[in-house]
Amino acid sequence: MIYGIRNNGILKISPILAETLKRFYIMTNSNNYCVIMGGGIGSRFWPYSRKNFPKQFLDFFGTGRSLIQQTFDRYKKIVPVENIFVTTNVMYKELVQEQLPELDESQILLEPTRRSTAPCIAWASYHIKNINPNANIIVAPSDHLIIKEDEFREAILKGLEFVSNSPQLLTLGIKPNRPETGYGYIQIDEEKRGDFYKVKTFIEKPQLEFAKIFVESEEFYWNSGIFLWNLNTILEAFNEIMPEVCSKLADGEEDFASCPNISIDYGIMEKANNVFVQLCDFGWADLGTWGSLYDVAPKDENGNVSVNGNSLVYDCHDNVIVVPEGKLAVIKDLEGYLVAARDNVLLICKKDDESAIRKFVNDVQIKLGDQFV
């Protein structure tokens, strides 16, 4: 394959080589950073996910790597390792250090109290500003599953190029393949810049009848929760829309505990007028619920999913069974159930009833205390 031809003493670069060099430059660009958000409790995965060892530190699929380790592995192929930061709760410092030994202690940003994603992102942005005021930033949850790694990397590199040259807030949208009620949706506008569409509106976790309409319309995409932007673009948005957060975190002040408990979606993305979406297809799933795990996990001939331990099932269909290593579950005549055991808790309920699991966790904490949560 010819990559360059010398003509009259001038080396002309082929389009293939030019594109390769551009991608390599973006991947090795010291201005590119990644913030992995890894401080959640994962209560919707209770009792497998527990307060002292939440889901991002668990290996759901027997790969030998936890969700946060897989996320780190994914992004270190895109940005320099020294430019990756993890935000997490102070109680998970040792877990992050144990699972991500390549990180320096200064790359672990410890939140003193639990807040949602807007304060977390603002805090990390101000931290990166002190290192590199020209940074382009990828913001990524720590609990996503990506099937098509090569397509994912290409999408991220393309997005980084866009935000480095244009003052826009970019989110990655996933083409829906079913009317999912557990994800947020993005409606695209007719306005576009290249392959990037202006966002018309965000819809958070619709009811099933609306989700069906969204999928059929082909105007709506799942909100992946993966964001890209230039540092100055996101800080300008915070200053305009949420100045109260900036006053608590800017100029060396770190009053994180008094920041509002609000997500980046509600706090910034739904209010900003410079939000674009990149339409992607790289085999994405947000492992936020048992139902989402069931959708992507390998199943037996009767649609049962078994995680970790051993299970023997008889006349069972469409269940999720999770028991510790070295344990055995024997189950008969269940359909559509979750059977999950870890440490001192056994939970048996319908696998798709997310509201029930939230209620169980709240009731357990109120009536029995933190020892079971």
Residue frames relative to the residue before (quaternion, step in Angstrom):
aa qw qx qy qz dx dy dz
M 1.0000 0.0000 0.0000 0.0000 0.00 0.00 0.00
I 0.3009 -0.7619 0.5493 0.1650 3.60 -0.79 1.00
Y 0.1805 -0.8078 0.5558 0.0770 3.56 -0.67 1.13
G 0.8127 0.0539 -0.0181 0.5799 3.59 1.13 -0.54
I 0.1346 -0.7842 0.6027 0.0603 3.57 -1.01 0.80
R 0.3029 -0.7550 0.5539 0.1770 3.56 -0.80 1.02
N 0.0087 0.8009 -0.5941 0.0745 3.58 -0.66 1.16
N 0.8295 -0.0880 0.0079 0.5514 3.58 -0.54 1.26
G 0.7332 -0.4379 0.2307 0.4662 3.54 0.99 0.89
I 0.6651 0.4707 -0.3041 0.4935 3.61 1.26 -0.10
L 0.3193 -0.7515 0.5489 0.1792 3.55 -0.78 1.07
K 0.1505 -0.7867 0.5953 0.0636 3.56 -0.62 1.16
I 0.3217 -0.7676 0.5335 0.1510 3.53 -0.74 1.14
S 0.4379 -0.6902 0.5091 0.2697 3.56 -0.89 0.93
P 0.6362 -0.5385 0.3833 0.3979 3.61 -1.16 0.45
I 0.6228 0.5457 -0.3479 0.4397 3.59 1.04 -0.74
L 0.6843 0.4688 -0.2850 0.4803 3.57 0.89 -0.94
A 0.6236 0.5490 -0.3432 0.4381 3.58 0.99 -0.80
E 0.6708 0.4853 -0.2950 0.4769 3.57 0.96 -0.88
T 0.6316 0.5332 -0.3285 0.4571 3.59 1.01 -0.79
L 0.6694 0.4974 -0.2923 0.4680 3.57 0.93 -0.93
K 0.6334 0.5283 -0.3327 0.4572 3.58 1.01 -0.78
R 0.6636 0.4975 -0.3022 0.4699 3.57 0.92 -0.91
F 0.6487 0.5114 -0.3232 0.4618 3.59 0.97 -0.83
Y 0.6342 0.5318 -0.3315 0.4529 3.58 0.99 -0.78
I 0.6620 0.4991 -0.3138 0.4629 3.57 0.92 -0.87
M 0.6636 0.5197 -0.3085 0.4409 3.60 0.93 -0.88
T 0.7640 0.3553 -0.1903 0.5038 3.60 0.99 -0.79
N 0.4153 0.7274 -0.4563 0.3003 3.57 1.30 0.02
S 0.3823 -0.7527 0.4921 0.2124 3.58 -0.64 1.10
N 0.5792 0.5769 -0.3818 0.4312 3.60 1.26 -0.08
N 0.6332 0.5454 -0.3293 0.4394 3.60 1.23 -0.23
Y 0.0535 -0.8052 0.5891 -0.0419 3.54 -0.81 1.13
C 0.1731 -0.7594 0.6145 0.1256 3.54 -1.32 0.30
V 0.1357 -0.7555 0.6372 0.0687 3.54 -1.05 0.88
I 0.1354 -0.7806 0.6084 0.0456 3.57 -0.63 1.17
M 0.2458 -0.7793 0.5630 0.1241 3.56 -0.67 1.12
G 0.0898 0.8415 -0.5171 0.1284 3.57 -0.38 1.25
G 0.4821 0.7130 -0.4017 0.3129 3.58 1.03 0.70
G 0.4767 0.7087 -0.4258 0.2988 3.60 1.24 0.00
I 0.5130 -0.6380 0.4869 0.3046 3.54 -1.31 0.39
G 0.2722 -0.7836 0.5143 0.2175 3.59 1.08 -0.66
S 0.1390 0.8542 -0.4931 0.0887 3.57 1.08 0.77
R 0.6164 0.5566 -0.3640 0.4215 3.61 1.10 -0.49
F 0.6671 0.4391 -0.2993 0.5221 3.59 1.33 -0.12
W 0.3311 0.7381 -0.5146 0.2842 3.58 1.22 0.40
P 0.6210 -0.1595 -0.7642 -0.0701 1.63 -2.06 1.41
Y 0.4232 0.6982 -0.4812 0.3193 3.61 1.23 0.13
S 0.7126 0.3139 -0.1950 0.5963 3.55 1.08 -0.80
R 0.0419 -0.8125 0.5811 -0.0217 3.57 -0.66 1.13
K 0.6941 -0.5086 0.3192 0.3971 3.54 -1.21 0.55
N 0.7409 0.4022 -0.2278 0.4872 3.59 0.97 -0.82
F 0.7775 0.1255 -0.0915 0.6094 3.61 1.29 -0.09
P 0.0261 -0.8653 0.5006 -0.0026 3.61 0.49 1.19
K 0.7848 -0.4451 0.2104 0.3763 3.48 -1.37 0.45
Q 0.6278 0.5683 -0.3623 0.3893 3.62 0.99 -0.73
F 0.6939 0.4457 -0.2692 0.4974 3.59 1.24 -0.37
L 0.5956 0.5760 -0.3491 0.4378 3.58 1.31 0.12
D 0.3495 -0.6987 0.5870 0.2123 3.53 -1.26 0.61
F 0.2104 -0.8355 0.4993 0.0918 3.56 -0.14 1.31
F 0.8058 0.3339 -0.1279 0.4720 3.58 0.99 -0.78
G 0.5404 -0.6645 0.3889 0.3393 3.58 1.19 0.36
T 0.3749 0.7472 -0.4686 0.2857 3.58 1.14 0.64
G 0.4975 -0.6367 0.4412 0.3905 3.56 1.23 -0.40
R 0.7169 0.3421 -0.2290 0.5627 3.58 1.30 -0.01
S 0.4228 -0.6979 0.5202 0.2522 3.56 -0.92 0.92
L 0.6989 -0.4524 0.3294 0.4453 3.58 -1.28 0.15
I 0.6886 0.4650 -0.3045 0.4657 3.61 0.86 -0.84
Q 0.6176 0.5253 -0.3481 0.4707 3.60 1.10 -0.58
Q 0.6460 0.5040 -0.3206 0.4753 3.59 0.98 -0.78
T 0.6297 0.5251 -0.3310 0.4671 3.58 1.04 -0.75
F 0.6493 0.5073 -0.3080 0.4756 3.58 0.94 -0.88
D 0.6389 0.5282 -0.3252 0.4551 3.60 0.91 -0.90
R 0.6464 0.5476 -0.3050 0.4350 3.56 1.03 -0.87
Y 0.7678 0.3961 -0.2055 0.4598 3.57 0.80 -1.01
K 0.6035 0.5506 -0.3898 0.4250 3.61 1.09 -0.38
K 0.5818 0.5386 -0.3748 0.4806 3.58 1.30 -0.04
I 0.7100 0.4489 -0.2340 0.4895 3.57 1.30 -0.26
V 0.7907 0.1122 -0.0560 0.5992 3.60 0.99 -0.79
P 0.6268 -0.5300 0.3916 0.4157 3.62 -1.15 0.41
V 0.5926 -0.6023 0.4008 0.3540 3.58 -1.01 0.82
E 0.6630 0.5203 -0.3123 0.4383 3.58 0.99 -0.81
N 0.6749 0.4710 -0.2885 0.4893 3.60 1.28 -0.22
I 0.5539 0.5756 -0.4051 0.4447 3.59 1.25 0.31
F 0.0624 -0.7845 0.6169 0.0060 3.55 -0.89 1.02
V 0.1936 -0.7507 0.6205 0.1179 3.54 -1.18 0.68
T 0.1642 -0.7469 0.6352 0.1082 3.55 -0.89 0.96
T 0.1374 0.7879 -0.5842 0.1376 3.55 -0.86 0.96
N 0.6099 -0.5359 0.4269 0.3983 3.53 -1.28 0.22
V 0.6334 -0.5753 0.3614 0.3704 3.55 -1.07 0.74
M 0.6501 0.5388 -0.3321 0.4205 3.62 1.04 -0.65
Y 0.6965 0.4576 -0.2786 0.4774 3.62 1.25 -0.26
K 0.2958 0.7864 -0.4992 0.2118 3.59 1.23 0.24
E 0.7048 0.4652 -0.2799 0.4566 3.59 0.77 -1.01
L 0.6228 0.5365 -0.3458 0.4525 3.59 1.03 -0.70
V 0.6522 0.4972 -0.3152 0.4775 3.60 0.95 -0.84
Q 0.6632 0.5045 -0.3117 0.4566 3.59 0.88 -0.89
E 0.6619 0.5071 -0.3060 0.4594 3.58 0.99 -0.81
Q 0.7580 0.4007 -0.2164 0.4670 3.58 0.86 -0.94
L 0.7751 0.2302 -0.1380 0.5720 3.62 1.16 -0.51
P 0.0273 -0.8561 0.5160 0.0045 3.61 0.57 1.12
E 0.5624 0.6072 -0.3957 0.3980 3.62 1.19 -0.29
L 0.6232 0.5478 -0.3439 0.4397 3.59 1.20 -0.38
D 0.4101 -0.6510 0.5799 0.2677 3.51 -1.14 0.72
E 0.6351 -0.5493 0.3748 0.3931 3.58 -1.12 0.57
S 0.6340 0.5491 -0.3292 0.4339 3.58 1.10 -0.67
Q 0.6456 0.5218 -0.3160 0.4595 3.60 1.27 -0.31
I 0.6232 0.4815 -0.3392 0.5145 3.58 1.30 0.07
L 0.1393 -0.8051 0.5753 0.0370 3.56 -0.41 1.26
L 0.1939 -0.8340 0.5140 0.0516 3.54 -0.37 1.30
E 0.2624 -0.7650 0.5738 0.1293 3.55 -0.67 1.16
P 0.4018 -0.7516 0.4661 0.2376 3.60 -0.66 1.04
T 0.7853 0.0756 -0.0435 0.6129 3.57 1.22 -0.44
R 0.5789 -0.6154 0.4103 0.3432 3.58 -1.19 0.44
R 0.0866 0.7453 -0.6549 0.0907 3.50 -0.89 1.06
S 0.5644 -0.5987 0.4344 0.3664 3.58 -1.19 0.34
T 0.7962 -0.4202 0.2032 0.3850 3.55 -1.34 0.01
A 0.5818 0.5975 -0.3988 0.3814 3.64 1.06 -0.52
P 0.6929 0.4348 -0.3005 0.4904 3.67 0.73 -0.87
C 0.6092 0.5656 -0.3434 0.4370 3.57 1.05 -0.78
I 0.7016 0.4635 -0.2656 0.4716 3.58 0.87 -0.97
A 0.6334 0.5202 -0.3348 0.4649 3.59 0.98 -0.78
W 0.6546 0.5248 -0.3067 0.4495 3.57 0.91 -0.94
A 0.6733 0.4784 -0.2945 0.4807 3.59 0.90 -0.91
S 0.6324 0.5457 -0.3326 0.4377 3.60 1.03 -0.76
Y 0.6664 0.4789 -0.3061 0.4826 3.58 0.93 -0.83
H 0.6080 0.5451 -0.3504 0.4586 3.57 1.08 -0.66
I 0.6862 0.4696 -0.2810 0.4793 3.59 0.89 -0.95
K 0.5846 0.5916 -0.3711 0.4130 3.60 1.06 -0.68
N 0.6556 0.5139 -0.3092 0.4588 3.59 1.04 -0.74
I 0.6766 0.4617 -0.2787 0.5014 3.57 1.26 -0.40
N 0.7964 -0.0693 0.1137 0.5900 3.56 0.88 -1.02
P 0.2388 -0.8162 0.5104 0.1272 3.63 -0.18 1.23
N 0.6701 0.4705 -0.3008 0.4889 3.61 1.27 -0.07
A 0.3468 0.8020 -0.4455 0.1951 3.58 1.27 0.14
N 0.2286 -0.6748 0.6783 0.1796 3.50 -1.32 0.60
I 0.1532 -0.8355 0.5273 0.0196 3.57 -0.79 1.04
I 0.2055 -0.7013 0.6696 0.1324 3.50 -1.17 0.85
V 0.1125 -0.7675 0.6271 0.0704 3.58 -0.91 0.91
A 0.0204 0.8376 -0.5375 0.0956 3.55 -0.57 1.18
P 0.4210 -0.6487 0.5656 0.2864 3.59 -1.04 0.74
S 0.4697 -0.7044 0.4684 0.2526 3.56 -1.21 0.51
D 0.7092 0.4824 -0.2438 0.4527 3.60 1.25 -0.06
H 0.4393 0.6954 -0.4637 0.3293 3.58 1.09 0.65
L 0.2785 -0.7127 0.6176 0.1818 3.49 -1.30 0.55
I 0.0593 -0.7810 0.6217 0.0010 3.56 -0.88 1.01
I 0.2769 -0.7897 0.5293 0.1399 3.58 -0.62 1.13
K 0.7788 0.2942 -0.1431 0.5352 3.59 0.83 -1.03
E 0.2021 -0.8425 0.4895 0.0986 3.56 0.22 1.31
D 0.6545 0.5170 -0.3286 0.4430 3.61 0.93 -0.81
E 0.6654 0.4874 -0.3030 0.4774 3.58 0.94 -0.87
F 0.6135 0.5471 -0.3404 0.4565 3.56 1.07 -0.71
R 0.6696 0.5017 -0.3051 0.4548 3.58 0.86 -0.95
E 0.6458 0.5127 -0.3216 0.4655 3.58 0.97 -0.80
A 0.6457 0.5198 -0.3229 0.4567 3.59 0.99 -0.80
I 0.6624 0.5006 -0.3097 0.4634 3.59 0.92 -0.85
L 0.6563 0.5071 -0.3170 0.4601 3.59 0.93 -0.85
K 0.6369 0.5169 -0.3167 0.4763 3.56 1.03 -0.78
G 0.6616 0.5035 -0.3014 0.4668 3.58 0.99 -0.81
L 0.6319 0.5310 -0.3300 0.4581 3.59 1.00 -0.77
E 0.6312 0.5256 -0.3287 0.4662 3.55 1.01 -0.79
F 0.6517 0.5286 -0.3109 0.4463 3.59 0.98 -0.87
V 0.7445 0.4174 -0.2488 0.4578 3.61 0.71 -1.02
S 0.6119 0.5465 -0.3634 0.4414 3.58 1.15 -0.41
N 0.7505 0.3669 -0.1977 0.5130 3.58 1.21 -0.45
S 0.7704 0.2563 -0.1343 0.5681 3.60 1.27 -0.12
P 0.4047 -0.7439 0.4766 0.2359 3.64 -0.79 0.96
Q 0.3502 0.7298 -0.5016 0.3051 3.56 0.60 1.18
L 0.3736 -0.6569 0.6000 0.2625 3.53 -1.34 0.42
L 0.1192 -0.8348 0.5374 0.0128 3.57 -0.58 1.15
T 0.0620 -0.7598 0.6458 0.0421 3.54 -1.03 0.85
L 0.4033 -0.6976 0.5356 0.2528 3.56 -1.15 0.59
G 0.1595 -0.7948 0.5825 0.0597 3.57 -0.79 1.08
I 0.2421 -0.7790 0.5693 0.1021 3.55 -0.99 0.90
K 0.4480 -0.6812 0.5065 0.2806 3.58 -0.82 0.97
P 0.3523 -0.7663 0.4925 0.2149 3.62 -0.58 1.10
N 0.2132 -0.7788 0.5772 0.1221 3.56 -1.08 0.74
R 0.7660 0.1396 -0.1145 0.6170 3.56 1.34 0.17
P 0.5375 -0.6229 0.4514 0.3455 3.62 -1.16 0.40
E 0.0213 -0.8409 0.5385 -0.0493 3.57 0.36 1.30
T 0.2568 -0.7899 0.5402 0.1354 3.61 -0.80 1.00
G 0.6279 0.5678 -0.3343 0.4143 3.59 1.24 -0.18
Y 0.6769 0.4585 -0.2908 0.4970 3.61 1.27 -0.10
G 0.4588 -0.6187 0.5485 0.3254 3.51 -1.33 0.34
Y 0.2825 -0.7630 0.5631 0.1445 3.58 -1.22 0.55
I 0.2165 -0.7411 0.6238 0.1215 3.53 -1.27 0.60
Q 0.2020 -0.7542 0.6120 0.1258 3.57 -0.89 0.94
I 0.3121 -0.7733 0.5249 0.1707 3.57 -0.75 1.04
D 0.3895 -0.6927 0.5637 0.2253 3.54 -1.23 0.65
E 0.6166 -0.5347 0.4139 0.4032 3.56 -1.28 0.14
E 0.5981 0.5691 -0.3629 0.4321 3.58 1.14 -0.60
K 0.0965 0.7930 -0.5955 0.0846 3.55 -0.94 0.89
R 0.2010 -0.7334 0.6353 0.1345 3.52 -1.32 0.44
G 0.7894 -0.0885 0.0054 0.6075 3.53 -0.14 1.28
D 0.7872 -0.2575 0.2221 0.5144 3.55 -0.70 -1.11
F 0.6000 0.5664 -0.3486 0.4446 3.58 1.26 0.22
Y 0.2364 -0.8016 0.5419 0.0892 3.56 -0.76 1.13
K 0.4773 -0.6189 0.5356 0.3198 3.54 -1.15 0.67
V 0.4096 -0.7013 0.5286 0.2471 3.55 -1.04 0.81
K 0.3059 -0.7492 0.5604 0.1765 3.57 -0.87 0.98
T 0.7888 -0.1857 0.1487 0.5668 3.58 0.85 -0.93
F 0.3199 -0.6933 0.6083 0.2168 3.52 -1.36 0.39
I 0.0899 -0.7678 0.6327 0.0463 3.57 -1.05 0.83
E 0.2384 -0.8084 0.5251 0.1177 3.58 -0.61 1.10
K 0.8636 -0.1860 0.1096 0.4557 3.58 -0.83 1.10
P 0.0268 -0.8527 0.5215 -0.0118 3.59 0.41 1.23
Q 0.5807 -0.5236 0.4709 0.4086 3.53 -1.31 0.16
L 0.7065 -0.5190 0.2837 0.3885 3.54 -1.22 0.62
E 0.6615 0.5171 -0.3326 0.4293 3.62 0.88 -0.85
F 0.6620 0.4787 -0.3062 0.4887 3.58 1.09 -0.70
A 0.6116 0.5508 -0.3495 0.4477 3.58 1.04 -0.74
K 0.6338 0.5251 -0.3301 0.4622 3.59 1.03 -0.76
I 0.6464 0.5100 -0.3119 0.4740 3.58 1.00 -0.83
F 0.6380 0.5392 -0.3273 0.4417 3.58 0.95 -0.86
V 0.6758 0.4937 -0.2986 0.4588 3.58 0.87 -0.95
E 0.6807 0.4976 -0.2893 0.4532 3.59 0.93 -0.88
S 0.6455 0.5583 -0.3243 0.4080 3.60 1.06 -0.69
E 0.2336 -0.7987 0.5048 0.2294 3.59 1.21 -0.67
E 0.5369 0.5847 -0.4235 0.4364 3.59 1.19 0.55
F 0.7133 0.4396 -0.2332 0.4935 3.56 1.26 -0.31
Y 0.0951 -0.7746 0.6246 0.0294 3.53 -1.13 0.80
W 0.5588 -0.5819 0.4642 0.3657 3.54 -1.19 0.52
N 0.3714 -0.6942 0.5710 0.2328 3.54 -1.09 0.76
S 0.3132 -0.8009 0.4840 0.1623 3.58 -0.33 1.24
G 0.3907 -0.7148 0.4932 0.3053 3.58 1.11 -0.58
I 0.5546 0.5400 -0.4083 0.4839 3.58 1.29 0.34
F 0.0640 -0.8258 0.5596 -0.0263 3.57 -0.65 1.15
L 0.0830 -0.7652 0.6357 0.0585 3.54 -1.26 0.60
W 0.2080 0.7629 -0.5945 0.1457 3.56 -1.07 0.78
N 0.5140 -0.5719 0.5216 0.3696 3.49 -1.35 0.16
L 0.6390 -0.5632 0.3706 0.3703 3.55 -1.08 0.75
N 0.6948 0.4828 -0.2871 0.4492 3.58 0.84 -0.96
T 0.6132 0.5538 -0.3463 0.4443 3.59 1.10 -0.63
I 0.7098 0.4409 -0.2791 0.4732 3.60 0.82 -0.91
L 0.6565 0.4975 -0.3346 0.4578 3.62 0.97 -0.70
E 0.6046 0.5309 -0.3563 0.4750 3.58 1.10 -0.60
A 0.6382 0.5166 -0.3266 0.4681 3.60 1.01 -0.76
F 0.6486 0.5039 -0.3217 0.4710 3.59 0.96 -0.80
N 0.6616 0.5152 -0.3138 0.4454 3.58 0.92 -0.85
E 0.6958 0.4669 -0.2688 0.4749 3.58 1.06 -0.74
I 0.7975 0.3451 -0.1450 0.4731 3.56 0.86 -1.00
M 0.8070 0.1155 -0.0393 0.5778 3.59 0.99 -0.81
P 0.0080 -0.8469 0.5317 -0.0025 3.62 0.64 1.05
E 0.5769 0.6009 -0.3844 0.3979 3.60 1.15 -0.51
V 0.6250 0.5165 -0.3361 0.4792 3.59 1.17 -0.57
C 0.6439 0.5319 -0.3200 0.4473 3.56 0.96 -0.88
S 0.6557 0.5215 -0.3199 0.4424 3.59 0.94 -0.83
K 0.6952 0.4688 -0.2733 0.4714 3.59 1.16 -0.52
L 0.7874 0.3432 -0.1548 0.4881 3.57 1.15 -0.55
A 0.6347 0.5583 -0.3370 0.4146 3.62 1.15 -0.47
D 0.8310 0.2827 -0.1803 0.4439 3.52 -1.42 0.18
G 0.7383 -0.4424 0.2352 0.4515 3.54 0.94 0.88
E 0.5493 0.5843 -0.4126 0.4321 3.58 1.24 -0.09
E 0.0286 -0.8061 0.5910 -0.0021 3.57 -0.97 0.81
D 0.1756 0.7809 -0.5690 0.1885 3.53 0.56 1.21
F 0.0311 -0.8632 0.5037 -0.0107 3.53 0.75 1.15
A 0.6446 0.5790 -0.3264 0.3779 3.57 0.95 -0.89
S 0.7249 0.4266 -0.2547 0.4771 3.59 1.07 -0.61
C 0.4318 0.6842 -0.4727 0.3492 3.60 1.26 0.18
P 0.5561 -0.6094 0.4359 0.3598 3.62 -1.10 0.57
N 0.4188 -0.6922 0.5335 0.2469 3.53 -1.15 0.71
I 0.3418 0.7401 -0.4885 0.3113 3.58 0.25 1.31
S 0.4798 -0.6824 0.4738 0.2823 3.57 -1.04 0.77
I 0.6136 -0.5400 0.4277 0.3859 3.55 -1.29 0.36
D 0.5953 0.5693 -0.3654 0.4336 3.60 1.11 -0.59
Y 0.7271 0.4085 -0.2367 0.4984 3.57 0.77 -1.04
G 0.7139 0.5034 -0.2677 0.4066 3.55 0.88 -0.96
I 0.8260 0.1830 -0.0518 0.5305 3.59 0.91 -0.93
M 0.7403 0.4820 -0.2811 0.3750 3.57 0.47 -1.22
E 0.7002 0.4685 -0.2847 0.4574 3.60 0.93 -0.81
K 0.7147 0.4446 -0.2480 0.4796 3.60 1.22 -0.34
A 0.6160 0.5660 -0.3492 0.4221 3.60 1.13 -0.56
N 0.3471 -0.7525 0.5261 0.1910 3.58 -1.14 0.66
N 0.6763 0.4565 -0.2995 0.4944 3.59 1.22 0.21
V 0.3760 0.7285 -0.4817 0.3096 3.58 1.03 0.85
F 0.0642 -0.7843 0.6170 -0.0007 3.54 -0.87 1.05
V 0.2372 -0.7576 0.5904 0.1459 3.53 -1.28 0.41
Q 0.2505 -0.7341 0.6161 0.1368 3.51 -1.12 0.83
L 0.3162 -0.7771 0.5173 0.1689 3.58 -0.62 1.13
C 0.0229 -0.8439 0.5307 -0.0757 3.55 -0.54 1.22
D 0.0610 -0.7572 0.6484 0.0503 3.51 -1.33 0.39
F 0.2844 0.7681 -0.5272 0.2262 3.56 0.05 1.28
G 0.6224 -0.5876 0.3452 0.3849 3.57 1.06 0.71
W 0.2385 0.8182 -0.4784 0.2115 3.54 0.85 1.08
A 0.0879 0.7560 -0.6484 0.0174 3.54 -1.23 0.61
D 0.2981 -0.7143 0.6084 0.1755 3.52 -1.09 0.83
L 0.2325 -0.7952 0.5454 0.1268 3.57 -0.42 1.21
G 0.1765 0.8270 -0.5068 0.1677 3.54 0.51 1.24
T 0.7943 0.1719 -0.0740 0.5780 3.58 1.18 -0.46
W 0.6443 -0.4970 0.4024 0.4194 3.52 -1.31 0.23
G 0.6156 0.5558 -0.3462 0.4386 3.57 1.08 -0.67
S 0.6651 0.4885 -0.3084 0.4732 3.58 0.98 -0.80
L 0.6107 0.5252 -0.3514 0.4772 3.59 1.08 -0.64
Y 0.6393 0.5344 -0.3254 0.4471 3.58 0.94 -0.88
D 0.6437 0.5572 -0.3284 0.4091 3.59 0.94 -0.86
V 0.7934 0.3417 -0.1610 0.4773 3.60 0.95 -0.86
A 0.6012 0.6012 -0.3613 0.3828 3.60 1.18 -0.36
P 0.5748 -0.5671 0.4522 0.3789 3.61 -1.19 0.48
K 0.1693 -0.8024 0.5698 0.0530 3.56 -1.02 0.86
D 0.4747 -0.6344 0.5132 0.3300 3.54 -1.22 0.42
E 0.7557 -0.4125 0.2504 0.4428 3.59 -1.28 0.00
N 0.7156 0.3994 -0.2479 0.5168 3.60 1.24 -0.30
G 0.6085 -0.6119 0.3365 0.3768 3.55 1.22 0.42
N 0.4772 0.6629 -0.4508 0.3602 3.61 1.17 0.41
V 0.2193 -0.7545 0.6080 0.1137 3.55 -1.11 0.81
S 0.0691 -0.7916 0.6069 0.0156 3.56 -0.84 1.00
V 0.1122 -0.8012 0.5875 0.0177 3.58 -0.82 1.07
N 0.8680 0.1140 -0.1253 0.4667 3.53 -1.05 0.98
G 0.8603 0.1586 -0.0862 0.4767 3.62 -0.19 -1.24
N 0.6402 -0.5195 0.4061 0.3942 3.55 -1.34 -0.18
S 0.0006 0.7895 -0.6137 -0.0058 3.56 -1.15 0.59
L 0.1379 -0.7314 0.6619 0.0895 3.50 -1.21 0.72
V 0.0386 -0.8218 0.5681 -0.0202 3.58 -0.63 1.12
Y 0.1121 -0.7831 0.6114 0.0200 3.54 -1.09 0.86
D 0.8394 -0.0427 -0.0163 0.5417 3.56 -0.73 1.10
C 0.4569 0.6634 -0.4489 0.3870 3.55 0.98 0.91
H 0.0524 -0.8072 0.5878 -0.0137 3.56 -1.05 0.82
D 0.8844 0.0808 -0.0481 0.4572 3.54 -1.20 0.76
N 0.4336 0.6905 -0.4672 0.3420 3.59 0.95 0.87
V 0.2649 -0.6916 0.6355 0.2184 3.54 -1.39 0.25
I 0.0472 -0.8065 0.5886 -0.0285 3.56 -0.69 1.14
V 0.0225 0.8060 -0.5855 0.0837 3.56 -0.60 1.19
V 0.1363 0.7707 -0.6110 0.1187 3.55 -0.57 1.16
P 0.6133 -0.5776 0.3795 0.3825 3.62 -1.12 0.53
E 0.6476 -0.4889 0.4121 0.4145 3.53 -1.30 0.37
G 0.8006 0.2758 -0.2160 0.4861 3.56 -0.97 0.87
K 0.6438 0.4884 -0.3258 0.4908 3.58 1.29 -0.02
L 0.2482 -0.7610 0.5847 0.1323 3.56 -1.26 0.47
A 0.1143 -0.7543 0.6426 0.0708 3.55 -1.07 0.85
V 0.0979 -0.7627 0.6378 0.0440 3.58 -0.90 0.96
I 0.0228 0.8324 -0.5433 0.1067 3.57 -0.48 1.24
K 0.0400 -0.7970 0.6027 -0.0022 3.56 -1.04 0.83
D 0.8787 0.1305 -0.0934 0.4495 3.53 -1.23 0.75
L 0.4834 0.6143 -0.4894 0.3865 3.57 0.83 0.94
E 0.0293 -0.7852 0.6184 0.0090 3.56 -1.13 0.71
G 0.8512 0.1079 -0.1059 0.5026 3.55 -0.82 1.06
Y 0.5163 0.6619 -0.3993 0.3687 3.58 1.16 0.53
L 0.3056 -0.6731 0.6352 0.2239 3.48 -1.45 0.28
V 0.0134 -0.7477 0.6639 -0.0048 3.53 -0.94 0.99
A 0.1153 0.8180 -0.5433 0.1500 3.56 -0.25 1.29
A 0.0016 -0.7969 0.6028 -0.0406 3.55 -0.84 1.03
R 0.1802 0.7521 -0.6270 0.0936 3.51 -1.08 0.80
D 0.8380 0.0079 -0.0635 0.5419 3.53 -0.90 1.01
N 0.8376 -0.2193 0.1754 0.4686 3.58 -0.69 -1.10
V 0.6635 0.4831 -0.3006 0.4858 3.61 1.20 0.36
L 0.0562 -0.7372 0.6721 0.0405 3.54 -1.16 0.80
L 0.0677 -0.7949 0.6029 0.0040 3.57 -0.83 1.04
I 0.0149 0.7636 -0.6448 0.0312 3.57 -0.96 0.95
C 0.3083 0.7307 -0.5567 0.2471 3.57 -0.57 1.15
K 0.6699 -0.4455 0.3767 0.4592 3.58 -1.28 0.06
K 0.4785 -0.7293 0.4096 0.2671 3.57 -0.71 1.05
D 0.7214 0.4508 -0.2563 0.4590 3.61 1.07 -0.58
D 0.5582 0.6181 -0.3904 0.3925 3.61 1.24 0.00
E 0.1378 -0.8365 0.5277 0.0518 3.57 0.31 1.30
S 0.6480 0.5315 -0.3309 0.4339 3.59 0.93 -0.83
A 0.6245 0.5367 -0.3419 0.4527 3.58 1.06 -0.68
I 0.6515 0.5106 -0.3257 0.4570 3.59 0.94 -0.83
R 0.6201 0.5214 -0.3462 0.4730 3.60 1.00 -0.74
K 0.6577 0.5067 -0.3107 0.4627 3.58 0.94 -0.86
F 0.6240 0.5409 -0.3432 0.4476 3.59 0.98 -0.81
V 0.6661 0.5080 -0.3051 0.4529 3.56 0.87 -0.98
N 0.6659 0.4988 -0.3044 0.4639 3.58 0.90 -0.90
D 0.6674 0.5038 -0.3034 0.4568 3.58 0.91 -0.92
V 0.6439 0.5224 -0.3215 0.4573 3.57 0.94 -0.88
Q 0.6750 0.4996 -0.3030 0.4506 3.57 0.89 -0.94
I 0.6817 0.4880 -0.2889 0.4622 3.57 0.95 -0.86
K 0.7755 0.3908 -0.1962 0.4555 3.58 0.81 -1.00
L 0.8208 0.2606 -0.0954 0.4992 3.57 1.02 -0.80
G 0.5334 -0.6574 0.3947 0.3570 3.58 1.25 -0.22
D 0.7343 -0.4767 0.2989 0.3798 3.53 -1.39 0.10
Q 0.5243 0.6794 -0.4169 0.2995 3.61 1.14 -0.42
F 0.7329 0.3856 -0.2344 0.5091 3.61 1.18 -0.48
V 0.6454 0.5118 -0.3072 0.4766 3.59 1.29 0.01
